[in-house]
Structures are given as structure tokens and as C-alpha cells.
């Protein structure tokens, strides 16, 4: 009981960090602390390293909600330590993260309704109430990670299977469709914000080609993109410097002409 409460509390703290500084929400640290709580630090480190490598490229892009690696790491590590195996932890972490992903979609869709309330409060210039509104999503984020983690650890892996089977097919189908649409919307919004110059579309096409035709994962594409981005940044800076020097020369010529 106490162990389940401590692990769920840790998962809730990581959930608050996920909407804040995002410093402790990675599987390596989550699993390590879970292992420390459960008295098996070595197994926690091993499971955390395995999950970190597996979920290294997972992240939220735009409005896309990635699989919940916080809940998956906490539950997978705890049940893996109980059953005594890294393979069990990985096998439980993946479906758990996908199930918790649906809770994240509901959570992020629900807190949108706080925006009109926040706008009305902001019009009154009452900053204390504005800050108080932020506590609502923080509490909800804490609960949707802490409660499932507690239930899964306290009742065991069978509770996860029972929860999935109890959900109606219509709800699961709807959440699955929403999960497929939201990534496209998120990437589209991200592209509108980032790709404002025509030449940047070349990088998008290059990344698409590397992912689709060469079947490369996120890490090798990132390593290829880093030197290209560095060279592009240098070329852009040199162009800006030359334009500034040209404007400065023109300004000096105008001063000479006035004299």
C-alpha cells in the first residue's frame, strides 16, 4: 500500500513537471526513483535505460499527444521489479503508455474550456485569480498519472487488462481516430509557425525522404540534420552581415554627398 502510494506520488510529480520545466519526466530518471522506492535500484536503472532507449525519440509535437511515457515507465518499472524481469517491464510499459495516452487526449481537450474563463478573469486584471486557474490543469495532470499508477500497482497487471476490456468499442474507436487526426493537426500548426521561408521547405522534403524512402528513425535523421542546420545558420548570418555592411556603405555615401 505504502509503496503504491509513493510510486503514484512520484508519477504525479513527474506529470506536473511534464507541463512545466520538463527536467525529470524521462524514463531513465522515473524508473530509477521507482527502483529506489521499491528497494531494487539496480533493476530500476536497467529498466529505465531500456525504456529510455526505446522512447528516446518520443515527444509532443504541436497538438500531438505522444504515448504517456510517465505512466508507462512508472507502472512498467514497478510491475517489472515485482515480477523480476526487464522483459516484463517493457511488455507492460508499452500498452500502459498507449492506454494512458487516451487519458492525455481527454485531459488536453478538456482544459481548453478554461481559456474563456481565463480571458474573463484577465480582463479584470485580477492576477491572483489568473494564477489560481493554473492549479486546475496541474491537479488534473497529477491525478491522471497518479491514480492509474496506484491502481495498476496495487491491483497488479490484471487491472490494466480489465480496464481496457471494460471500455466500449465505440469509445476506443473514437479515441483511436482522434489520436490519428491530432498528429496531423499538430504537425500542420508546427509547420505554419516554423516554415515561413520558401527555402525551408527543402529541409522538410529531405526529412520526409529520409524517413519514408530510406526508413531512417528520428535519431539518424537528427544527426544528419544537425550539420546541415549549422551550415544553413552560418550562411544566413553571413548574408545578414553583408547586407548590414552594404547599408552602412550606402549611408556613408549619402553623408559625403550631403557635404
Secondary structure, DSSP 8 states (H G I E B T S, - for coil): -HHHHHHHHHHHHHHHHHTTT-SS-SHHHHHHHHHHHTT-HHHHHHHHHHHHHHTTT----TT-----HHHHHHHHHHHHHHHT-HHHHHHHHHHHHHHHHHHHHHHHHHGGGHHHHHHHHHHTT-HHHHHHHHHHHHHHHHHHHHHHHHHHHHH-HHHHHHHHHHS-HHHHHHHHHHHHHHHHHHHHHHHHHH--STTHHHHHHHHHHHHHTS---HHHHHHHHHHHHHHHHHHHHHHHHHHHHHHHHHHHHHHHHH-
